[in-house]
């Protein structure tokens, strides 16, 4: 059995990695070059969201498509929240409008938790 301290250390490393990735994926120029990395570092729903938000056609999935690809309740919440917000300035390069909240800075590397509005 893995010791508690080892589990805590691993959890801390994951949080640090997510924070690094969030900062890394916020810059518009880096997004253009490293978008696949930005997608791959997140849980499936976050990856799916970023894939559609930054995809070539910038087309958001239907609720049915989303539910097929993401079964977790928190991911369903993420879908409903994403439908109601716009995306950051960095997304303009990909034809997506200016944000109401900073999607990339706050939610890349997140654990698909419900959104919090500032």
C-alpha positions, 0 to 999 in steps of 0.5 A: 500500500502506498504511504500517505506521505507519498500520496500527498507528495504525488498530489502536490506534484500534480497540482504544481504541474497543472499550475505550470501548464495553466500558465504555459497555456495562457499565452496566445503565441504559445497556444498557437505553437503548443496547442496539442500540449495544452489539450493533452495535459487536462482531463478528458472534459477539459481537453474536449472543451479546449479542443472545441474552443480552439478547434479550426471550426470553433464549433461547440459540441451538442449536449448529446455529443458531450454526454457520450464522451464525458459521463462524469457529473462534474463534466456535465456541469462544465459543459453547461457552464461553457455554453454560457461563457465566452472565451479569452483574447487568446482565442481570437486567433482561432475566431472565438470572441472575447471573454467574460471570464479568463477560460484558459488562465483559470480552467486549463489544468482544472479538475473539471470542477464547476466554474466560479465567476469573479 
